[in-house]
Amino acid sequence: MSNLLILIFCVKSVKLFTMLDNKNTFVQYLNALNLSGNEATLYLELLKEPQTHLELARVTGINRTKVYRLVDDMEKRSLVSRRTDDRGTFITASDPRTLEVELVTEEEKLKGKRAVFNKLLPELKHLQSAGTHNPESFVVETYEGLEGFKQMLWHELKTKTEVVIFGSGSIENLVESRRWAEKHRAMSVEAGYKVREILNPGKKASDFTKNEEFKKQYNKRLIDPKKLLLEHQIVVYNDTVATYCWRGNQKVGLEVINHANAEMMRQLFEHYWKLAK
């Protein structure tokens, strides 16, 4: 073989390997955009020109029956479309910007999963605390914002017998939703526990709820702020002491799970309950 032929062969080989390497790179990138290896291969071929199912099978080496199935799936995701004329049915690649739809879909799924995770995490942590709780140990959980307060109120529904509250407002004040507050009261009625609350005068309207069943299990007394000024809300149930602190848009909550601490707070409540009217 002459030196010229060898040189031509080498140049063509380099071009071929470069093309193959570039194609593999594109396939890897498309894999990251949620396309399978075969889908990426078909999509790259269709970007060059529209082709029939048979042509795609020949040029890619993918089984023709499989090509039909892959094209159907890609069409559902708007990655390709069909065009029929007197020569037959041709598959056309959609505008590459359509790939952004895949990203948006994944982002929405991720947001949904993140929302579920954020909602579920406190519950799982609470279950873990309850399952491994030693009456002599302390478990401390902190919460922020409206969702944090809702999680804390949700935990109150696990009360076994009675909730006692050093009140500084209503559930509406905590979660900024009357509908949510009434739903919580309805669920507390279903749970069947009693509620006693000490308040400073004017902190809660007498008609704060329309739930007549809740009123039957709810009892409140008022205490002079000179005897006990209630700036925030403290709730005691089971072995938990929950504190709700809020000023304007800032909301911070704290749960301390400890039997001795909860019993001490109950004693304080009973002391002030006797002083209240």
N, C-alpha and C positions, 0 to 999 in steps of 0.2 A: 504494500500500500504506500503510495507516494506521501511525502510530507504534507502536501496540500490537502489530500483527502483526509489524512489524520487530523489536521487542523480544523477542517470543516466538521468532522465528526465530533471533535471535542467541543467546538462552539455550540453545536446543536444539542449536545448532551447537557452542557451547562445551562442553556436556555430551558431545556425540558425539566431539569431538576429544580431550577428557580421557579418555574410555573407550578410544579407540584408542591414545592415548599410554600409558595404564596397561597395556593388553594387550601393546603392543610391549615395554614394560619387563619384564613377566613372561616374555615369550618369550626375551628376552635373558638373564634370570636362569636360565631352564630350559636354555638353550643351554650355559651354564656348568656345568650339572649333567649334561652329556652327552646331552641330548635335541636332536634336529635341530629346525629351524624348524617343519616340518610336525608332528612328534611333539608339540612344545610346544603348537601350536595345537589339536590334537585333545585333548590332556590338559586344557587350560584349559576347553574346551567340555564335556568329560565331568565336570569337577568341578561344573559347574552342575547337571547331571542326566544319567541314563543315556540313551543314544541308540542308534539302529540305525545300520548302516553307511550307509544311504541318507540318513538325517537328518544324519549327520556330513558327508557329501559336499555336501549342500545348504547347510548353515550355514557351512561353512569354504571352499567353493569348490574343495576338493581332489578330484581325479578319484576316482570311486568304486572303481575297481580298485586305485588306489594306497592308498586308505583301508583296504581289506582287508589289503594287504601291511603297512602301517604298524601296524595293530592287531595283526596276528600277531606282529610283532617286539616290540611293546610288551608283549604278553601274556607272551612268553618272559622278559621282564625284570621281570615281576610289577608293571608299571605300571598295567595294566588287567586286567579280568576279564570274562567273558561271563555273561549271565543270560538264560535262555530261559523264556518263558511262552506263554500262548495268543495273545499279540499278536505274538510273534516273538522274535528274539534281540537283546538290548540289550547295549551295551558300557558298563561301569561303570569309573570311575576308582578306583584303589586309594587307600588312605589316603596323604596327602601324605608321611607319615613313611617310606613305602616308598622315597622318593627317596634316603634315607640309604644304602640298599643300593647305589645307584650310587656313592656316595662311598666306601663301604667297599671295593667292588670296585676302584675306581680306586686307593685307598690301598694295597691288597694288591699290585696290579700295580706300583705305584711302588716298594714295598718290595722286590719281586722284582727290578726293574730296578736298584735301588740296590745290592742284594747282588751282582748280576752285575757291576755297574760296579766296586764295591770289590774284587772278586776279580780282575777283568780288568785294572784300571789298572796294578798293579805289573808284570804280565806284559808289557803293551804298552810300559811305560817301559823294561823290561829289554830287550825286542826293539829298541827305539829306541837304547838304549845300545850294544847289540851291533852293530847295523847301522852306526852312525856312529862306532864306537870307534876312536880313534887310540891306538896303543900308548904314545905319549908323554903322552897326556892322562889326567886323572883324572875318573872318574865316581863320585859318591857317592850312595848310596840309603839311606834310613833306614826302619825298620819298628817296629811296636809290637804287643804282645799275641800271643796264640796264632796268630791268622791271619797276622800278620806273620812269625812264625817259620816257619809252614808254607810261606809264599811263598818264604822264603830256602832252606828245605830242598828245595823243588821246583826251585829254580834249580840246586842241587847236582847234580841228575840230568842236567844238560847237560854234566857232566864228560867230557872226551875220553879221558884215560888214567888219572889217579890223583887221589885226594883225600887230602890230609894234614891231620891234625887235632891241635891242642892241645886235648885233651878235658877236660871238667869234669863229665861225666855222660853220659846216654844220650839218644837221640831222645825217649824217653818223658818225660824231664825237661823237654824243650823244649816238647812239644806236649800233654803230660798225657794221652796216649792210646796204649796198647800196640798196639791194632789199627792205628792210623795209622802208628806206627813200623814195624811189621812190613810193612805195605804199602809203605812207603818203601824198606825193605831189599830187598823182592822186586823193586821197580822198578830199584834200583841193580844187582841181579844181571842183569836184562834188559839194562841199559845196558852192562854188561861192564867197568866200570872197577874199579881196585884201591883199597883203603882202608887207610891206615896211620894209627895213632893213638897219641899219647903221653898217658899218664894218671898222676895221682898214685894211689898204692895206695888201694883202697877206694872209688874214685869210680864204678866200674862193675862190676856183678856178672858173674861168669864165665859164667853162663847167661842173659845179657841177651837172647838171641834163640834161637828154635828153628829158624831158617832155616839148614839145613846148607850150602846153596849159598853163602849170604852169608859164612859162616865161612871158606870156602875162599878168598875174595878179600879177607878182612879180616885184618889183622895189627896187634897192639898191643904196646907196651912200657910198662913202669912206670918212673917217675922219682921219686927222692926229692924231696919238697917243699922240702927245704933247698937243692936245686940249682935247682929250678924249681917255684914254687907256682902252680898253675893254678886261678884263681878263676873264670874265665869260659871260654868255648869259642871257639877261633879255627879256622876252616876255610879251607884254601887249595885252589883248583881253577882250572884255566885261568888267566885273568888276574885272578881275583877273590879277595879276602881278605874273608871274612865273619866278623863277630864277634857272638856271642850273649851278651848280659848279662841275668841274671835274679836277682831276689831276691824271694822270696815271690810275690805276684801281679803284680809289676812285671816286664815283659819288654820289652827294647829291643834291636833289631838294627841292624847297620851293614854295608853292602857297599861296598868300595872296589875299583873296577875299574881296574887299572893294571898293565901288564906288569912294570915294574921293581920295583914294590912287592911284587907276588906272588912274583917271583924272590927278592927279599931274604928274604921270610918262609919260602920253601922252604929257603934256606940255613940260616936259624935252626933250622928243623925238623930238617934233616939233622945239624946240630951236636948238638942235644939227643937225637936218635934214637941217636946213637953213645954218648951218656952213659947212656941208658936201658937197662933190662934186660927 
